[in-house]
């Protein structure tokens, strides 16, 4: 079956513009995560969606960042008024519930490389 | 709060030699621990995971890791390195709300 897909694979934008990054999780996975990978900060958690529960937004670095998940599937991460420090690779992951009722391991997409000029 | 520390940002070994990548964790609850590998311009691929069953965990591509509670360690090993093992390796612990907390990564170079 298909893995996690992300689009675009690369995005170059000017400082101050808004960008939208898309994630298609593995079909049937109830949980979806966004992470950011940058040279200075390593891999950081951004936001987590699980089913119909309110998302955990505790990792979002500022109010310029937001994310939504429509229909329990596709997710969009939006960055408003982009800054140069937003340049990073944005990774999406999804996971399913195990038989024991806990969340299974996370499967990662290839990422979107964002460059803010 | 959970955290992991990877000792050594760069490790270089000869082809055929032992690979040892070090990871120490901090967790207030029994941890779930993971090793992921990232090849250039690709996402993260799960190598193996520890979820409180056997302390010696075998993963893909000949890698294994041993959970040692007394040392709070979860080091990754492979008996014989192959050129295709060159990549970046990340240790992670599952934190609150199921999120992964990653170490800073170790770049593995294989010398012919």
Backbone of each chain as ProteinMPNN parsed JSONL, in Angstrom:
{"seq_chain_A": "XXXXXXXXXXXXXXXXXXXXXXXXXXXXXXXXXXXXXXXXXXXXXXXXXXXXXXXXXXXXXXXXXXXXXXXXXXXXXXXXXXXXXXXXXXXXXXXXXXXXXXXXXXXXXXXXXXXXX", "coords_chain_A": {"N_chain_A": [[0.817, -1.188, 0.0], [0.271, 2.38, -0.284], [2.561, 4.731, 1.1], [3.068, 7.412, 3.479], [2.442, 10.472, 1.989], [3.705, 13.609, 0.825], [3.304, 16.988, -0.186], [4.227, 20.184, -1.593], [7.366, 18.683, -2.741], [9.506, 20.317, -2.637], [9.722, 23.755, -1.75], [10.057, 27.07, -2.517], [9.93, 30.257, -1.235], [9.139, 33.738, -0.872], [10.15, 35.887, 1.765], [7.633, 36.765, 4.064], [5.487, 35.87, 2.609], [2.658, 33.573, 2.515], [2.514, 30.03, 3.079], [1.4, 26.736, 2.186], [1.503, 23.448, 3.231], [1.138, 20.056, 2.389], [-0.15, 16.943, 3.598], [-0.672, 13.538, 3.085], [-1.842, 10.943, 4.844], [-1.193, 7.455, 5.67], [-3.696, 5.287, 4.57], [-6.388, 4.756, 6.744], [-4.974, 5.227, 9.049], [-5.241, 6.715, 12.183], [-3.953, 8.671, 13.58], [-2.022, 11.624, 13.165], [0.94, 13.439, 12.586], [2.997, 16.353, 12.696], [6.318, 17.331, 12.13], [9.332, 19.264, 12.404], [12.398, 19.673, 10.773], [15.428, 21.053, 11.203], [18.649, 22.63, 10.74], [19.713, 23.876, 12.981], [18.033, 23.18, 15.094], [17.42, 20.5, 15.051], [15.216, 17.665, 15.049], [11.938, 18.531, 15.575], [8.877, 18.305, 17.306], [5.726, 19.417, 16.138], [2.791, 19.424, 15.874], [-0.092, 17.394, 16.653], [-2.615, 15.197, 15.632], [-5.374, 13.25, 16.582], [-7.8, 11.145, 15.705], [-11.012, 12.377, 16.319], [-10.386, 14.073, 18.322], [-9.361, 17.114, 20.007], [-6.605, 18.79, 18.558], [-3.152, 18.441, 19.552], [-1.345, 21.153, 19.997], [1.022, 21.913, 21.032], [3.651, 22.127, 20.157], [3.871, 24.047, 18.206], [5.664, 26.774, 16.936], [4.985, 29.499, 16.81], [2.224, 31.851, 16.514], [1.954, 32.14, 13.842], [1.923, 29.755, 12.678], [-0.223, 27.125, 11.732], [-2.47, 24.329, 11.602], [-4.589, 21.983, 9.999], [-6.856, 19.235, 9.831], [-8.675, 17.561, 7.597], [-11.671, 15.749, 7.453], [-10.597, 13.649, 8.858], [-8.384, 12.741, 7.527], [-6.461, 13.913, 5.185], [-4.011, 16.425, 5.84], [-3.175, 19.868, 6.331], [-0.534, 22.047, 6.711], [-0.074, 25.311, 7.574], [1.84, 28.185, 7.099], [2.033, 31.431, 7.948], [3.037, 34.655, 6.743], [5.863, 34.144, 6.212], [9.149, 33.634, 7.59], [12.751, 33.837, 7.458], [13.84, 32.082, 9.278], [12.04, 30.052, 9.246], [12.768, 28.292, 7.356], [13.289, 24.974, 6.586], [13.003, 21.377, 6.769], [9.893, 19.955, 6.557], [8.262, 17.433, 8.116], [5.872, 14.865, 7.901], [3.982, 12.45, 9.682], [2.26, 9.344, 10.258], [0.153, 7.178, 12.217], [-1.332, 4.131, 13.474], [-3.9, 2.647, 15.548], [-2.924, 0.171, 17.818], [-3.573, -3.358, 18.482], [-3.759, -3.477, 21.175], [-4.76, -1.081, 21.793], [-3.172, 1.112, 22.028], [-1.167, 3.658, 20.426], [0.507, 2.787, 17.46], [3.776, 2.418, 15.844], [5.236, 5.344, 14.245], [4.952, 6.306, 10.889], [6.821, 7.867, 8.461], [6.622, 10.524, 6.066], [8.276, 11.725, 3.014], [8.899, 14.358, 3.353], [8.751, 17.996, 3.108], [10.777, 20.349, 1.712], [11.327, 23.501, 2.743], [12.234, 26.664, 1.7], [12.923, 29.869, 2.593], [13.342, 32.939, 1.178]], "CA_chain_A": [[0.0, 0.0, 0.0], [1.01, 3.627, -0.354], [3.013, 5.287, 2.363], [2.707, 8.801, 3.715], [2.935, 11.334, 0.918], [3.716, 15.025, 1.14], [3.505, 17.865, -1.329], [5.23, 19.82, -2.598], [8.599, 18.144, -2.171], [10.322, 21.502, -2.404], [8.997, 25.003, -1.882], [10.839, 28.277, -2.286], [9.004, 31.368, -1.109], [9.734, 34.976, -0.399], [9.817, 36.306, 3.128], [6.379, 37.484, 4.177], [4.407, 35.141, 1.923], [2.073, 32.422, 3.198], [2.689, 28.761, 2.383], [0.616, 25.592, 2.64], [2.153, 22.163, 3.008], [0.088, 19.039, 2.453], [0.23, 15.593, 4.006], [-1.65, 12.456, 2.931], [-1.374, 9.838, 5.692], [-1.534, 6.1, 5.256], [-5.13, 5.07, 4.707], [-6.786, 4.045, 7.954], [-4.249, 5.705, 10.226], [-6.055, 7.704, 12.879], [-3.116, 9.723, 14.15], [-1.171, 12.332, 12.196], [1.897, 14.296, 13.287], [3.914, 17.195, 11.934], [7.603, 17.634, 12.746], [10.196, 20.147, 11.624], [13.812, 19.303, 10.867], [16.288, 22.158, 10.779], [20.044, 22.424, 11.129], [20.003, 24.353, 14.324], [17.124, 22.669, 16.127], [17.178, 19.066, 14.94], [13.842, 17.26, 14.767], [11.04, 19.049, 16.611], [7.447, 18.07, 17.193], [4.925, 20.615, 15.935], [1.375, 19.266, 16.185], [-0.546, 16.015, 16.612], [-4.045, 14.975, 15.523], [-5.797, 11.88, 16.833], [-9.232, 10.977, 15.528], [-11.817, 13.591, 16.419], [-9.974, 14.841, 19.489], [-8.698, 18.398, 19.748], [-5.19, 18.555, 18.297], [-2.126, 18.909, 20.483], [-0.606, 22.184, 19.258], [2.019, 22.423, 21.961], [4.948, 22.314, 19.525], [3.875, 25.112, 17.2], [6.599, 27.782, 17.449], [4.378, 30.827, 16.903], [0.854, 31.862, 16.009], [1.96, 32.15, 12.384], [1.797, 28.357, 12.265], [-1.494, 26.481, 12.039], [-2.669, 23.102, 10.84], [-5.918, 21.392, 10.085], [-6.983, 17.898, 9.26], [-10.043, 17.488, 7.096], [-12.247, 14.418, 7.286], [-9.775, 12.642, 9.52], [-7.378, 12.19, 6.615], [-5.447, 14.854, 4.701], [-3.704, 17.549, 6.714], [-2.456, 20.998, 5.744], [0.201, 22.915, 7.635], [0.0, 26.653, 6.989], [2.731, 29.139, 7.739], [1.721, 32.777, 7.47], [4.098, 35.667, 6.839], [7.063, 33.33, 6.441], [10.411, 34.252, 7.957], [13.875, 33.018, 7.03], [14.062, 31.005, 10.249], [11.101, 28.967, 8.982], [13.396, 27.376, 6.394], [13.489, 23.677, 7.228], [12.246, 20.28, 6.171], [8.697, 19.677, 7.357], [7.954, 16.015, 7.989], [4.574, 14.399, 8.379], [3.968, 11.032, 10.041], [0.959, 8.848, 10.694], [0.19, 5.896, 12.923], [-2.636, 3.531, 13.712], [-4.088, 2.07, 16.874], [-2.558, -1.238, 17.894], [-4.623, -4.202, 19.047], [-3.841, -3.178, 22.61], [-5.417, 0.207, 21.962], [-2.231, 2.238, 22.047], [-0.754, 4.026, 19.071], [1.618, 2.03, 16.913], [4.891, 3.293, 15.45], [4.947, 6.393, 13.282], [5.513, 6.168, 9.554], [7.118, 9.218, 8.01], [6.682, 10.882, 4.657], [9.592, 12.173, 2.562], [9.134, 15.727, 3.777], [8.737, 19.162, 2.222], [11.884, 21.259, 2.021], [10.894, 24.89, 2.592], [13.291, 27.67, 1.71], [12.384, 31.233, 2.617], [14.419, 33.835, 0.712]], "C_chain_A": [[0.859, 1.25, 0.0], [1.407, 4.064, 1.051], [2.469, 6.682, 2.553], [3.272, 9.635, 2.564], [2.801, 12.792, 1.334], [3.935, 15.826, -0.146], [3.471, 19.322, -0.898], [6.464, 19.211, -1.942], [9.566, 19.277, -1.839], [9.463, 22.749, -2.595], [9.944, 26.15, -1.563], [9.861, 29.439, -2.265], [9.741, 32.595, -0.612], [9.29, 35.268, 1.023], [8.53, 37.121, 3.12], [5.202, 36.807, 3.485], [3.88, 34.019, 2.802], [2.342, 31.16, 2.385], [1.786, 27.692, 3.005], [1.344, 24.312, 2.263], [1.12, 21.063, 3.263], [0.654, 17.688, 2.85], [-0.946, 14.641, 3.79], [-1.175, 11.261, 3.752], [-1.706, 8.49, 5.062], [-3.019, 5.872, 5.537], [-5.443, 4.253, 5.963], [-6.043, 4.468, 9.204], [-5.026, 6.847, 10.868], [-5.247, 8.871, 13.412], [-2.205, 10.312, 13.085], [-0.336, 13.34, 12.959], [2.638, 15.162, 12.268], [5.166, 17.445, 12.777], [8.369, 18.586, 11.825], [11.635, 19.726, 11.863], [14.648, 20.445, 10.331], [17.668, 21.956, 11.356], [20.284, 22.807, 12.573], [19.222, 23.67, 15.426], [16.893, 21.172, 16.047], [15.738, 18.791, 14.575], [12.936, 17.693, 15.909], [9.595, 18.697, 16.29], [6.717, 19.4, 17.02], [3.497, 20.429, 16.432], [0.971, 17.82, 15.954], [-2.071, 15.986, 16.575], [-4.337, 13.498, 15.822], [-7.322, 11.817, 16.738], [-9.952, 12.321, 15.545], [-11.446, 14.453, 17.621], [-9.355, 16.169, 19.081], [-7.209, 18.15, 19.549], [-4.3, 19.082, 19.414], [-1.221, 19.868, 19.716], [0.612, 22.666, 20.028], [3.38, 22.695, 21.325], [5.009, 23.43, 18.502], [4.69, 26.29, 17.723], [6.015, 29.187, 17.56], [2.968, 30.758, 16.346], [0.803, 32.029, 14.489], [1.752, 30.746, 11.824], [0.417, 27.825, 12.659], [-1.605, 25.228, 11.197], [-4.102, 22.653, 11.008], [-5.883, 20.026, 9.433], [-8.437, 17.708, 8.878], [-10.477, 16.04, 6.948], [-11.42, 13.32, 7.906], [-8.702, 12.056, 8.641], [-6.304, 13.226, 6.303], [-5.258, 15.999, 5.701], [-2.943, 18.618, 5.937], [-1.802, 21.792, 6.861], [0.376, 24.254, 6.935], [0.952, 27.506, 7.805], [2.445, 30.497, 7.122], [2.935, 33.688, 7.642], [5.44, 34.999, 7.129], [8.285, 34.191, 6.734], [11.541, 33.316, 7.558], [14.121, 31.863, 8.008], [13.057, 29.868, 10.112], [11.67, 27.955, 7.991], [13.777, 26.087, 7.103], [12.84, 22.614, 6.359], [11.094, 19.959, 7.109], [8.269, 18.238, 7.066], [6.593, 15.711, 8.582], [4.69, 12.904, 8.681], [2.55, 10.626, 10.4], [1.135, 7.517, 11.401], [-1.232, 5.414, 13.164], [-2.72, 3.027, 15.145], [-3.698, 0.599, 16.832], [-3.72, -2.029, 18.476], [-4.828, -3.915, 20.527], [-4.475, -1.824, 22.865], [-4.476, 1.382, 22.066], [-1.83, 2.541, 20.607], [0.505, 3.274, 18.671], [2.723, 2.982, 16.453], [4.474, 4.264, 14.363], [5.684, 6.121, 11.976], [5.633, 7.566, 8.956], [7.041, 9.349, 6.491], [8.063, 11.407, 4.303], [9.913, 13.613, 2.929], [8.959, 16.757, 2.677], [9.877, 20.065, 2.646], [11.426, 22.682, 1.721], [12.096, 25.807, 2.694], [12.644, 29.037, 1.618], [13.519, 32.198, 2.266], [14.153, 35.284, 1.119]], "O_chain_A": [[2.06, 1.175, 0.26], [0.711, 3.812, 2.034], [1.527, 7.092, 1.875], [4.446, 9.51, 2.214], [1.905, 13.16, 2.093], [4.646, 15.401, -1.056], [2.771, 19.671, 0.053], [6.588, 19.226, -0.718], [10.338, 19.197, -0.884], [8.6, 22.801, -3.471], [10.552, 26.199, -0.493], [9.052, 29.587, -3.18], [10.814, 32.506, -0.016], [8.176, 34.927, 1.422], [8.346, 38.028, 2.307], [4.047, 37.141, 3.752], [4.563, 33.566, 3.721], [2.393, 31.206, 1.156], [1.458, 27.746, 4.19], [1.747, 24.126, 1.115], [0.34, 21.126, 4.213], [1.777, 17.332, 2.493], [-2.061, 14.896, 4.244], [-0.188, 10.624, 3.382], [-2.41, 8.41, 4.055], [-3.526, 6.22, 6.604], [-4.843, 3.206, 6.209], [-6.44, 4.105, 10.311], [-5.416, 7.809, 10.206], [-5.795, 9.943, 13.667], [-1.686, 9.603, 12.223], [-0.829, 14.014, 13.864], [2.872, 14.751, 11.131], [5.083, 17.73, 13.972], [8.084, 18.69, 10.632], [12.043, 19.458, 12.993], [14.585, 20.769, 9.145], [17.854, 21.22, 12.325], [20.995, 22.109, 13.296], [19.686, 23.585, 16.563], [16.217, 20.62, 16.915], [15.104, 19.582, 13.876], [13.124, 17.288, 17.056], [9.158, 18.784, 15.142], [7.049, 20.388, 17.675], [3.035, 21.171, 17.299], [1.595, 17.104, 15.171], [-2.737, 16.651, 17.368], [-3.618, 12.612, 15.361], [-8.034, 12.363, 17.58], [-9.549, 13.271, 14.873], [-12.113, 15.448, 17.906], [-8.884, 16.329, 17.955], [-6.61, 17.377, 20.296], [-4.644, 20.03, 20.119], [-0.423, 19.441, 18.881], [1.173, 23.714, 19.71], [4.187, 23.425, 21.9], [6.082, 23.732, 17.98], [4.444, 26.764, 18.832], [6.517, 29.991, 18.345], [2.561, 29.745, 15.779], [-0.283, 32.058, 13.911], [1.443, 30.574, 10.645], [-0.05, 28.047, 13.777], [-0.909, 25.084, 10.191], [-4.74, 22.911, 12.028], [-5.02, 19.711, 8.614], [-9.321, 17.696, 9.734], [-9.754, 15.212, 6.393], [-11.538, 12.161, 7.508], [-8.155, 10.997, 8.949], [-5.353, 13.394, 7.066], [-6.212, 16.472, 6.319], [-2.179, 18.322, 5.019], [-2.452, 22.161, 7.839], [0.913, 24.318, 5.829], [0.883, 27.547, 9.033], [2.598, 30.686, 5.915], [3.742, 33.517, 8.556], [6.069, 35.255, 8.156], [8.441, 35.296, 6.216], [11.311, 32.126, 7.342], [14.563, 30.789, 7.601], [13.19, 28.837, 10.772], [11.105, 26.876, 7.813], [14.5, 26.106, 8.099], [12.21, 22.917, 5.345], [11.291, 19.722, 8.3], [7.959, 17.88, 5.93], [6.219, 16.237, 9.63], [5.421, 12.185, 8.0], [1.737, 11.46, 10.797], [2.132, 6.82, 11.211], [-2.195, 6.175, 13.072], [-1.719, 2.991, 15.862], [-4.092, -0.131, 15.922], [-4.721, -1.458, 18.908], [-5.923, -4.088, 21.063], [-4.707, -1.451, 24.015], [-4.917, 2.526, 22.179], [-2.122, 1.772, 19.692], [1.445, 3.146, 19.455], [2.627, 4.195, 16.641], [3.493, 4.044, 13.653], [6.861, 5.761, 11.96], [4.676, 8.34, 8.946], [7.351, 8.419, 5.746], [8.927, 11.527, 5.171], [11.062, 14.043, 2.83], [9.01, 16.445, 1.487], [9.942, 20.498, 3.796], [11.167, 23.023, 0.567], [12.873, 25.739, 3.646], [11.906, 29.325, 0.676], [14.527, 32.265, 2.969], [14.952, 36.168, 0.811]]}, "seq_chain_B": "XXXXXXXXXXXXXXXXXXXXXXXXXXXXXXXXXXXXXXXXXXXXXXXXXXXXXXXXXXXXXXXXXXXXXXXXXXXXXXXXXXXXXXXXXXXXXXXXXXXXXXXXXXXXXXXX", "coords_chain_B": {"N_chain_B": [[9.65, 14.97, 32.009], [10.446, 13.517, 28.85], [13.585, 12.699, 27.296], [16.301, 12.336, 24.962], [19.744, 11.584, 24.44], [22.209, 11.578, 22.087], [25.344, 10.303, 21.714], [28.001, 11.608, 20.105], [28.088, 13.169, 17.138], [29.036, 12.505, 14.703], [30.068, 9.469, 13.335], [32.526, 7.284, 12.214], [33.306, 4.381, 10.47], [35.059, 1.467, 9.295], [34.289, -0.467, 6.382], [32.758, -3.535, 7.074], [33.438, -3.482, 9.726], [32.497, -3.258, 13.246], [29.496, -1.528, 14.048], [28.582, 0.977, 16.268], [26.3, 2.936, 17.757], [25.509, 5.401, 20.004], [23.018, 5.929, 22.509], [21.395, 7.575, 25.072], [18.767, 7.792, 27.415], [16.214, 9.733, 29.053], [13.59, 9.372, 31.2], [10.528, 9.608, 32.916], [8.719, 7.654, 33.111], [8.193, 4.176, 32.239], [9.966, 3.715, 29.283], [9.142, 4.042, 25.767], [11.152, 3.289, 23.124], [12.95, 4.182, 20.172], [14.739, 3.635, 17.118], [15.521, 5.414, 14.263], [16.338, 5.673, 10.772], [17.734, 7.873, 8.393], [18.088, 8.4, 5.072], [19.858, 10.311, 2.584], [17.95, 13.09, 1.561], [15.53, 11.874, 2.061], [12.684, 10.632, 3.962], [12.15, 9.571, 7.388], [12.951, 6.282, 8.395], [11.805, 3.52, 10.181], [13.949, 1.64, 12.173], [14.043, -0.058, 14.41], [12.249, -0.895, 17.462], [11.659, -0.474, 20.967], [9.455, -1.722, 23.302], [8.994, -2.469, 25.937], [9.038, -5.233, 25.999], [11.103, -7.809, 25.081], [14.477, -7.158, 26.004], [16.565, -7.09, 24.222], [16.478, -6.001, 21.065], [15.728, -6.739, 17.768], [16.209, -5.413, 14.531], [15.627, -4.072, 11.237], [17.799, -4.662, 8.382], [19.966, -5.871, 9.682], [20.518, -4.582, 12.068], [20.547, -4.124, 15.639], [19.44, -3.434, 18.998], [20.022, -2.866, 22.449], [18.184, -2.6, 25.367], [19.011, -1.094, 28.328], [18.184, -0.681, 31.439], [19.481, 0.009, 33.81], [21.572, 1.524, 32.953], [20.345, 3.459, 31.582], [20.289, 3.316, 28.768], [20.218, 2.796, 25.194], [21.648, 1.59, 22.984], [22.624, 1.316, 19.554], [23.577, -1.3, 17.411], [25.549, -3.009, 14.9], [26.96, -5.863, 13.58], [28.67, -5.94, 11.319], [29.614, -3.509, 9.199], [28.154, -2.091, 6.27], [28.536, -0.535, 3.083], [26.143, 0.609, 2.313], [24.974, 1.361, 4.677], [25.562, 3.91, 5.321], [24.321, 6.862, 6.515], [22.021, 9.02, 8.312], [21.296, 8.625, 11.721], [18.725, 8.396, 14.103], [17.831, 8.456, 17.449], [14.962, 8.009, 19.461], [12.448, 8.848, 21.86], [9.223, 8.046, 23.057], [7.168, 10.613, 23.88], [4.979, 12.689, 25.86], [1.527, 12.721, 24.873], [1.928, 11.058, 22.77], [3.861, 12.036, 21.026], [7.067, 11.989, 19.377], [10.242, 12.359, 20.808], [13.246, 13.414, 19.733], [16.749, 12.556, 19.477], [19.781, 14.363, 18.667], [20.841, 13.246, 16.442], [23.053, 11.058, 14.622], [25.557, 11.006, 12.315], [26.537, 8.524, 10.189], [29.378, 7.339, 8.683], [30.823, 5.244, 6.253], [33.833, 3.764, 5.613], [35.624, 2.616, 2.807]], "CA_chain_B": [[9.683, 15.021, 30.547], [11.366, 12.559, 28.249], [14.611, 13.238, 26.41], [17.36, 11.4, 24.562], [21.026, 12.164, 24.088], [23.037, 10.726, 21.236], [26.745, 10.636, 21.919], [28.725, 11.585, 18.838], [27.301, 13.621, 15.994], [29.59, 11.818, 13.547], [30.789, 8.22, 13.584], [33.096, 6.743, 10.986], [33.833, 3.028, 10.638], [35.447, 0.803, 8.051], [33.379, -1.504, 5.902], [33.003, -4.803, 7.741], [33.687, -3.278, 11.158], [31.331, -3.103, 14.122], [28.867, -0.22, 14.184], [28.005, 1.229, 17.594], [25.776, 4.288, 17.886], [25.098, 5.473, 21.405], [21.831, 6.703, 22.868], [20.952, 7.529, 26.457], [17.451, 8.397, 27.521], [15.7, 10.165, 30.342], [12.142, 9.233, 31.171], [9.926, 9.423, 34.237], [7.864, 6.472, 33.012], [8.833, 3.175, 31.363], [10.01, 4.36, 27.968], [9.11, 3.406, 24.46], [12.336, 3.831, 22.453], [12.983, 3.907, 18.737], [15.817, 4.085, 16.256], [15.142, 5.685, 12.884], [17.424, 5.985, 9.859], [17.355, 8.813, 7.329], [19.005, 8.484, 3.945], [19.824, 11.667, 2.008], [16.743, 13.579, 0.882], [14.409, 10.973, 2.31], [12.094, 10.71, 5.287], [12.681, 8.678, 8.405], [12.514, 4.896, 8.317], [11.976, 2.858, 11.459], [14.874, 0.503, 12.219], [13.592, -0.965, 15.459], [11.587, -0.226, 18.58], [11.571, -1.164, 22.255], [8.171, -1.386, 23.933], [8.967, -3.145, 27.236], [9.065, -6.695, 25.88], [12.489, -8.256, 25.171], [15.419, -6.041, 26.102], [17.363, -7.083, 23.0], [15.534, -5.808, 19.976], [16.322, -6.886, 16.428], [15.521, -4.596, 13.556], [15.9, -4.349, 9.831], [19.152, -4.438, 7.865], [20.972, -6.444, 10.562], [20.724, -3.781, 13.268], [19.876, -4.482, 16.875], [19.682, -2.512, 20.095], [19.761, -3.455, 23.755], [17.682, -1.696, 26.386], [19.629, -1.313, 29.636], [17.557, 0.276, 32.352], [20.443, 0.469, 34.814], [22.449, 2.509, 32.319], [19.431, 4.314, 30.78], [20.856, 3.353, 27.422], [19.565, 2.038, 24.116], [22.649, 1.718, 21.924], [22.353, 0.61, 18.295], [24.762, -1.988, 16.921], [25.51, -3.913, 13.75], [28.259, -6.532, 13.645], [29.531, -5.723, 10.161], [29.089, -2.367, 8.443], [28.106, -2.142, 4.805], [28.545, 0.826, 2.508], [24.768, 1.113, 2.234], [24.536, 1.817, 5.994], [25.875, 5.333, 5.465], [23.07, 7.602, 6.667], [21.901, 9.641, 9.634], [20.517, 7.769, 12.608], [18.096, 9.144, 15.172], [17.214, 7.778, 18.574], [13.801, 8.777, 19.897], [11.621, 8.323, 22.944], [7.854, 8.54, 22.924], [6.854, 11.509, 24.968], [3.57, 12.914, 26.123], [0.636, 12.853, 23.717], [2.4, 10.175, 21.697], [4.865, 12.618, 20.135], [8.425, 11.49, 19.496], [11.296, 13.301, 21.155], [14.41, 12.888, 19.031], [18.091, 13.02, 19.72], [20.294, 15.275, 17.646], [21.233, 12.479, 15.268], [24.446, 10.662, 14.42], [25.845, 10.722, 10.907], [27.421, 7.368, 10.065], [30.156, 7.251, 7.443], [31.48, 3.951, 6.09], [35.042, 3.877, 4.801], [35.885, 1.367, 2.066]], "C_chain_B": [[10.735, 14.047, 30.018], [12.392, 13.274, 27.372], [15.581, 12.125, 26.036], [18.6, 12.191, 24.196], [21.803, 11.155, 23.258], [24.481, 11.198, 21.352], [27.497, 10.488, 20.6], [27.844, 12.0, 17.69], [27.784, 12.964, 14.698], [30.335, 10.568, 14.005], [31.268, 7.689, 12.237], [33.672, 5.369, 11.274], [34.227, 2.481, 9.268], [34.396, -0.222, 7.66], [33.753, -2.837, 6.542], [33.239, -4.691, 9.237], [32.375, -3.163, 11.918], [30.819, -1.662, 14.103], [28.263, -0.114, 15.583], [27.596, 2.69, 17.649], [25.104, 4.386, 19.252], [23.899, 6.383, 21.631], [21.538, 6.493, 24.345], [19.635, 8.288, 26.578], [17.187, 8.862, 28.949], [14.185, 10.094, 30.257], [11.62, 8.963, 32.566], [8.987, 8.218, 34.266], [8.602, 5.443, 32.164], [8.797, 3.656, 29.917], [9.673, 3.429, 26.812], [10.234, 4.074, 23.656], [12.403, 3.351, 21.01], [14.339, 4.323, 18.162], [15.248, 4.231, 14.843], [16.398, 5.967, 12.074], [16.888, 6.936, 8.782], [18.444, 8.831, 6.276], [18.864, 9.859, 3.308], [18.54, 11.946, 1.242], [15.556, 12.624, 1.009], [13.849, 11.206, 3.71], [12.745, 9.721, 6.231], [12.089, 7.284, 8.249], [12.795, 4.22, 9.657], [12.912, 1.665, 11.324], [14.394, -0.54, 13.217], [12.947, -0.156, 16.579], [11.618, -1.105, 19.82], [10.28, -0.716, 22.93], [7.945, -2.222, 25.17], [8.824, -4.656, 27.144], [10.531, -7.127, 26.037], [13.434, -7.072, 25.193], [16.363, -5.976, 24.905], [16.401, -7.066, 21.818], [16.266, -5.93, 18.645], [15.492, -6.095, 15.43], [15.863, -4.999, 12.137], [17.373, -4.125, 9.514], [20.251, -4.911, 8.816], [21.275, -5.648, 11.819], [19.999, -4.375, 14.471], [20.244, -3.468, 17.947], [19.308, -3.204, 21.398], [19.325, -2.385, 24.739], [18.319, -2.069, 27.721], [19.101, -0.256, 30.599], [18.566, 0.853, 33.335], [21.366, 1.546, 34.259], [21.645, 3.566, 31.559], [19.955, 4.463, 29.356], [20.059, 2.478, 26.464], [20.471, 2.167, 22.894], [22.315, 0.825, 20.728], [23.639, -0.041, 17.804], [24.467, -2.775, 15.655], [26.882, -4.539, 13.659], [29.214, -6.154, 12.513], [28.926, -4.638, 9.272], [29.166, -2.606, 6.937], [28.034, -0.722, 4.289], [27.143, 1.444, 2.499], [24.228, 1.587, 3.587], [24.828, 3.298, 6.222], [24.591, 6.15, 5.43], [23.129, 8.349, 7.992], [20.934, 8.816, 10.464], [20.007, 8.597, 13.785], [17.52, 8.183, 16.21], [16.049, 8.642, 19.043], [13.092, 8.057, 21.032], [10.224, 8.877, 22.763], [7.535, 9.365, 24.149], [5.364, 11.634, 25.197], [2.789, 13.08, 24.84], [1.17, 12.093, 22.504], [3.466, 10.79, 20.802], [6.219, 11.974, 20.392], [9.362, 12.635, 19.863], [12.599, 12.709, 20.635], [15.717, 13.383, 19.625], [18.567, 13.866, 18.551], [20.776, 14.552, 16.395], [22.726, 12.184, 15.236], [24.633, 10.32, 12.949], [26.887, 9.625, 10.827], [28.065, 7.37, 8.692], [30.857, 5.896, 7.407], [32.676, 4.129, 5.151], [35.337, 2.553, 4.097], [37.192, 0.703, 2.481]], "O_chain_B": [[11.76, 13.797, 30.652], [12.106, 14.317, 26.783], [15.665, 11.102, 26.716], [18.518, 13.317, 23.706], [22.023, 10.02, 23.681], [24.783, 12.366, 21.109], [27.613, 9.392, 20.053], [26.94, 11.26, 17.303], [27.039, 12.877, 13.722], [31.129, 10.611, 14.944], [30.52, 7.651, 11.26], [34.443, 5.205, 12.22], [33.784, 2.972, 8.23], [33.701, -0.773, 8.513], [34.922, -3.222, 6.552], [33.24, -5.701, 9.942], [31.304, -2.995, 11.337], [31.597, -0.708, 14.138], [27.529, -0.998, 16.025], [28.444, 3.581, 17.594], [24.252, 3.572, 19.607], [23.779, 7.452, 21.031], [21.444, 5.357, 24.81], [19.428, 9.304, 25.915], [17.843, 8.441, 29.902], [13.572, 10.676, 29.363], [12.203, 8.177, 33.313], [8.519, 7.816, 35.331], [9.538, 5.794, 31.445], [7.731, 3.968, 29.387], [9.885, 2.218, 26.869], [10.257, 5.298, 23.527], [11.963, 2.249, 20.685], [14.989, 5.242, 18.662], [14.602, 3.332, 14.305], [17.4, 6.441, 12.61], [15.749, 6.814, 8.33], [19.579, 9.225, 6.544], [17.834, 10.509, 3.485], [18.104, 11.16, 0.401], [14.683, 12.591, 0.142], [14.46, 11.887, 4.533], [13.766, 9.112, 5.91], [10.893, 7.122, 8.006], [13.894, 4.336, 10.2], [12.708, 0.792, 10.481], [14.343, -1.734, 12.921], [13.069, 1.067, 16.648], [11.604, -2.332, 19.725], [10.029, 0.475, 23.112], [6.819, -2.646, 25.432], [8.512, -5.297, 28.147], [11.139, -6.822, 27.063], [13.221, -6.09, 24.483], [16.905, -4.912, 24.606], [15.621, -7.995, 21.61], [17.298, -5.295, 18.432], [14.262, -6.098, 15.467], [16.325, -6.11, 11.874], [18.098, -3.484, 10.276], [21.367, -4.396, 8.758], [22.192, -5.996, 12.564], [18.972, -5.039, 14.332], [21.228, -2.739, 17.823], [18.392, -4.025, 21.439], [20.014, -1.381, 24.923], [18.191, -3.2, 28.19], [19.518, 0.902, 30.573], [18.518, 2.04, 33.658], [21.88, 2.38, 35.006], [22.225, 4.47, 30.957], [20.052, 5.565, 28.816], [19.34, 1.562, 26.863], [20.098, 2.781, 21.894], [21.79, -0.277, 20.884], [24.687, 0.605, 17.783], [23.33, -3.152, 15.37], [27.883, -3.822, 13.661], [30.423, -6.058, 12.723], [27.867, -4.825, 8.673], [30.096, -3.225, 6.419], [27.538, 0.179, 4.966], [26.988, 2.654, 2.658], [23.138, 2.157, 3.645], [24.382, 3.871, 7.216], [23.861, 6.133, 4.439], [24.136, 8.32, 8.698], [19.895, 8.368, 9.979], [20.742, 9.384, 14.381], [16.817, 7.228, 15.879], [16.138, 9.87, 19.025], [13.131, 6.831, 21.144], [10.048, 10.029, 22.367], [7.615, 8.899, 25.286], [4.584, 10.78, 24.775], [3.331, 13.532, 23.831], [0.892, 12.45, 21.359], [3.94, 10.117, 19.886], [6.485, 11.476, 21.486], [9.285, 13.729, 19.303], [13.004, 11.624, 21.053], [15.79, 14.471, 20.197], [17.847, 14.059, 17.572], [21.088, 15.195, 15.392], [23.544, 12.948, 15.749], [23.948, 9.451, 12.409], [27.997, 9.778, 11.339], [27.381, 7.398, 7.669], [31.417, 5.454, 8.41], [32.523, 4.595, 4.022], [35.302, 1.493, 4.722], [37.546, -0.349, 1.949]]}, "name": "protein", "num_of_chains": 2, "seq": "XXXXXXXXXXXXXXXXXXXXXXXXXXXXXXXXXXXXXXXXXXXXXXXXXXXXXXXXXXXXXXXXXXXXXXXXXXXXXXXXXXXXXXXXXXXXXXXXXXXXXXXXXXXXXXXXXXXXXXXXXXXXXXXXXXXXXXXXXXXXXXXXXXXXXXXXXXXXXXXXXXXXXXXXXXXXXXXXXXXXXXXXXXXXXXXXXXXXXXXXXXXXXXXXXXXXXXXXXXXXXXXXXXXXX"}
